[in-house]
Amino acid sequence: MAAEPFLSVVIPFFNEEDNVDALFKRLLPSLRALGRSFEVVCVDDGSKDRTLTMLVALRAANPEIVVKSFARNFGQHAAVTAGLASARGAFVVTLDADLQNPPEEVAKLVAEFDAGHDYVGTIRANRDDSAFRKLASKIVGGTTRKMSGLPIKDFGCMLRGYSREIAHDVARRHETRTFIPALGYLFAKNPIEIDVKHEARHEGKSKYSFLSLIRLNFDLMSGFSVAPLRLLFTAGLFIGVMGFAFFIYILVMRAMYGDVYTQSGVFTLFAVLFLFVGAQFVAFGLLGEYIGRILQTVRQRPPYVLRDVPEEPRP
């Protein structure tokens, strides 16, 4: 087996045939300019286009490239986890394939690792995204910081660096849905966040929709905080106290004015009933999410399944 490289760059791919060549034309020269040994771990997430074929061809010409492939599409989280698990470098960097995070910025993360930081988070400076995506990310980030207590400023940037120990610790977590950067931050001894450049997607459309951002926010809340449960308890206690006070009020008014008053308040009682029923359903839904996460975790289902990567035909 070849000597362990200093740097591992993990990149998930899903239907990125329009970006593969442009990515490696910038990535490989920038990594070689560092003067350190490196590998690029490419994880094909069940692409339906020519992505895997192009990666295999690049691997034949560039021994630093390692290709992993899923049997089907398992999602970005599983692809990144597989890459982290197989990374051999002392420092592991995750990167998107769409060139929104310039490959040249990897050097900044390496410099911070050399300075003693075992986790290097990033903040997208001058984001080249739509106003809607910026607003949605700001809302998700603010909510997540309050709920989880994690002081991460930018939850959406894929360009991040981890020591090998942290990367492998994250990969060993048997959690069906979680947020890898948050886990990395929790495991880090000396974390830091730095500003990096951000560019428009080179080709194609983003795989993250508004609903994906909502699901990400929910994963963060339920995976890293019990604040929703505490909020639910507080809300339930408040509603219970108000309900009891209203019950006493109805009794007093009935004693003072008789049944006429209670008959006149039938719609108010229905409104209160609907409020209680609604609160119960909200509680059941939230508790169901936690129970579902427990069920998915104890099942110990593998987060991904690898398949054989075809060898490049020899001339």
Secondary structure, 3 states (H helix, E strand, C coil): CCCCCCEEEEEEECCCHHHHHHHHHHHHHHHHCCCCCEEEEEEECCCCCCHHHHHHHHHHHCCCEEEEEECCCCCHHHHHHHHHHHCCCCEEEECCCCCCCCHHHHHHHHHHHHCCCCEEEEEECCCCCCHHHHHHHHHHHHHHHHHHCCCCCCCCCCCEEEEHHHHHHHHCCCCCCCCHHHHHHHHCCCEEEEEECCCCCCCCCCCCCHHHHHHHHHHHHHHHCCHHHHHHHHHHHHHHHHHHHHHHHHHHHHHHHCHHHHHHCHHHHHHHHHHHHHHHHHHHHHHHHHHHHHHHHHCCCCCCCECCCCCCCCC
